[in-house]
């Protein structure tokens, strides 16, 4: 509890006591605000850790991203979450997952963005750094999406594996200042885990494809060898 001085007169001592009381009240408010921000940041880090453990399971890429975006949206009480991945030519960001009806609509359109600074997602990927818009109504760079009219704060975090950009995690909230610099570290830690999960899922898909191709080739060779064997048996008879 913050100490309070007794104000007994209007003389110099009374004025000093009043000033002390005001400073004490301001200090208490500041400390309360700091404690609240620390608690919020701790909670964000804990949620990010929980989501990170979920996405670290090696699964098919589309399944993993669908689960990850919805888990992030629900755990952090967000308006919309989506994940873009870079195309092989590193010229476009391709939408791979988006939450809700809006995500389904954009995916049906094969939505993509040029990999340049013309959008906040393109900028995050190009510059390899997060872009945060705490209040969309006060931003000159924010471009509203007609499908998401209630976005009031947005954050685009690049998905990096080493120095390579594999995509962008985009987060949107209906509350101004809900997505801000103070909680950015939690989402950047989450993005790092998500990037590794994407890389693992991609490697898994490539491995499965290579195995399928080898097995198909083995079957073709087996059939060809069997045909040659039968021909070798029939030729002496002929």
Phi, psi and omega in degrees: 000135182284135181292148178235139176266144179282130178260108186250348181206171179261010180281192183301321180293320178296320178297319179297318179295320179296318178297318179299317180297319178297317179296321179296318179296318179296319179297318179298316179297321179295315179296319178298319179295319179296317179298320179295317180294320178296318179296318179295319180293319178298316179298319179297319179294320179294318178295319178298320178296319179297314179295320180299320178296324181292314184283346182288348177289129183286114180219178175300142187302313183295321179294315182297316182290322177299314179294319184294313182296319180290323178295317179297315181300313184287318183294323182260007177054054183260164180282316184201143177223138178214159178231126172257145171240148179285145177280166183303330181277355181058038178243344182223156169256121182258129178289122180251337181201140176209147186275151172067196182294326179296315178300316179298320180295314181293322178295323179294336178271359187055050185300139178212162177229143174296143179276078177211186185273013181287346177225163182290330177289317177297323179293319179299320180288318183293315183270353179056041177211155183289148176240124183239129175240095183297325182224107184294333181287343181251013183252134178274344184262346182290133177245111184293145175257122181304335179282345182231068186289345186262009180293124179241344171210148185214150180217127176244120184243122180293143176263109187245135169242102190068238179257005183264131176272121178257348180169196181218136172262120182247128183237138180225142181232153176277353183251128176297140179067008175290323175255112186215180183295331185294327180256006182301321184300324179295317181286330176291322176296318178296319180297324178297318178292321180295321179298317179295320178297321177296316179298317180295318179294322178294316178297321178298316180296319179294320178296316179296321179294317179296320178296317180297321180293320178295317180295320178295319179295320179297320178295319179296317179294321179297316179295319180294318179295322179295320178295318179296322180296316179295321177298321181294328179286320185284331184299316178299323180296321180291000000 
